[in-house]
Amino acid sequence: MPALSESDARSRLSEVPGWDVGDKALVRKLTLPSFPDAVAFVVKLAFVAEAADHHPDILINYRRVTLTLWTHTEGGITEKDFALAKEINKLLG
C-alpha cells in the first residue's frame, strides 16, 4: 500500500473531519472534559487500533490527546491511515 502524496492526502481530508496533514502523517488534536475522559477514550481507541492492526502514536497531556497516524513501513500516509481515522471519528460520535 503506497504512501499518498501530501496533496493527495490533503485532498481527502474532507473524509476525516477534525484531522489535518502534518509531517507525513494525519494528526488530530482533541480536548476532552477531563483526564479520566482522555484516558478512557484512549482505552477504547486501543481496541479499535488493535483490531485494525494499525496503531497510532498517542500523546496524552492532561485532558488533551494528540493522535498521529502514519504507515511506518511506507514512510507516510496511506489508505490504512484514512481507514483508522474514520474509525476513530466514529468513536468520537
Order of alpha helices (4+ residues) and beta strands (2+ residues): alpha-beta-beta-alpha-beta-beta-alpha
